[in-house]
């Protein structure tokens, strides 16, 4: 086993931690961005909860799409 392989083995837990935290942050940020845009548009147009719910769903969808992209990329 070479020195590079030994270093890669030691850094594997940090890489996994990085990926988990990256996915979690992306999920939360995309949901919050969708929520904030929806609240702003609702206050601008007076369409109480409709646009908030629509953009919240868009944010949730975008977060899970990012999650599956990262997960699929790690399996390759």
C-alpha positions in Angstrom: 0.0 0.0 0.0 1.5 3.3 -1.1 1.5 6.5 1.0 -1.2 8.1 -1.2 -3.5 5.2 -0.6 -2.9 5.4 3.1 -3.8 9.1 3.1 -6.9 8.5 1.1 -8.0 5.9 3.6 -7.5 8.4 6.5 -9.4 11.2 4.7 -12.4 9.0 3.7 -14.5 9.9 6.9 -13.9 13.6 6.3 -15.0 13.3 2.7 -18.2 11.5 3.8 -18.8 14.1 6.5 -18.3 16.9 3.8 -20.8 15.2 1.5 -23.4 14.8 4.2 -23.1 18.4 5.4 -23.2 19.7 1.8 -26.4 17.9 1.0 -28.0 19.0 4.3 -27.1 22.6 3.7 -28.3 22.5 0.1 -31.6 21.0 1.1 -32.2 23.6 3.8 -31.1 26.5 1.7 -33.2 25.5 -1.3 -36.3 25.1 0.9 -35.7 28.5 2.6 -35.2 30.3 -0.8 -38.4 28.9 -2.1 -40.2 29.9 1.1 -38.8 33.4 1.1 -39.6 34.0 -2.6 -43.2 32.7 -2.0 -43.7 34.9 1.0 -42.4 37.9 -0.9 -44.6 37.3 -3.9 -47.6 36.7 -1.7 -47.1 40.0 0.0 -46.5 41.8 -3.3 -49.6 40.4 -5.1 -51.9 39.7 -2.0 -52.4 36.0 -2.8 -52.1 34.9 0.8 -50.7 31.3 1.1 -50.9 30.2 -2.6 -47.6 31.4 -3.9 -45.9 30.5 -0.7 -47.0 26.9 -0.9 -46.1 26.7 -4.6 -42.6 28.0 -4.1 -42.1 26.0 -1.0 -42.9 22.9 -3.0 -40.5 24.1 -5.7 -37.8 24.5 -3.0 -38.4 21.1 -1.6 -38.3 19.6 -5.1 -35.0 21.4 -5.9 -33.5 20.2 -2.6 -34.3 16.6 -3.3 -33.1 16.8 -6.9 -29.7 18.0 -5.6 -29.7 15.3 -3.0 -30.2 12.6 -5.6 -27.6 14.1 -7.9 -25.0 14.0 -5.2 -26.0 10.5 -4.1 -26.0 9.2 -7.7 -22.6 10.8 -8.3 -21.1 9.1 -5.2 -22.2 5.7 -6.4 -20.3 5.9 -9.6 
